[in-house]
Amino acid sequence: MSISPVDSSTTNITATPEAQFNAAVDKSKEAEMSDEEFTEALITQAVTIGGQFIIMPKAQEMLNEAQSSEDDEE
């Protein structure tokens, strides 16, 4: 039984890896960013990564401390 893809604009799945790569390169050329847009996207991703790797572990540590001190009070 064949199933049609949800997004009909996708490339053919049975295409060769080279054809898939070329399609991806062509698609990236269509959606070129200006230097300002690229810089803005880069900063946004850096802030996200900083939050995940710096802020969240510290927040988890503080939460664990708060929970352990609550256990001591009981």
Secondary structure, 3 states (H helix, E strand, C coil): CCCCCCCCCCCCCCCCHHHHHHHHHHHHHHCCCCHHHHHHHHHHHHHHHHHHHHHHHHHHHHHHHHHHHHHHHC
